[in-house]
């Protein structure tokens, strides 16, 4: 089966102030999503939640090879990458159907490029 990356984007505002109950409730929704993925016949290769973008460090390589290291995410946007699922699904339509079930408000679905 082909692989697809489900990239989860959301507004990070307020996550630092969420209590344990709110975080547990969000994680429970992801547990249900995981069950839906598996019940559909797809496979989860990997999935992780990411720390807030404020913890990121970006390395930009300029023409000529000069490297600039900066604090923060690559792009400054309202939504930021908060996690991912790497799945195997029958086809793109299957992956899109699963992405629609995700509890996150914005999910980018990308096929993984075969490199063998």
Number of C-alpha atoms within 10 A of each C-alpha: 10 14 22 24 21 23 20 23 18 15 15 16 11 7 11 8 8 11 9 9 9 12 11 12 11 13 14 13 14 16 12 13 17 19 11 15 23 14 10 13 11 20 17 15 12 10 15 10 12 13 12 17 18 11 10 13 13 14 13 13 11 9 7 6 8 8 12 10 10 12 12 15 17 14 10 9 9 10 16 20 21 18 18 19 19 20 23 22 22 15 14 16 10 15 23 17 12 21 22 12 15 19 16 18 11 18 21 14 19 15 16 13 9 7 4 3
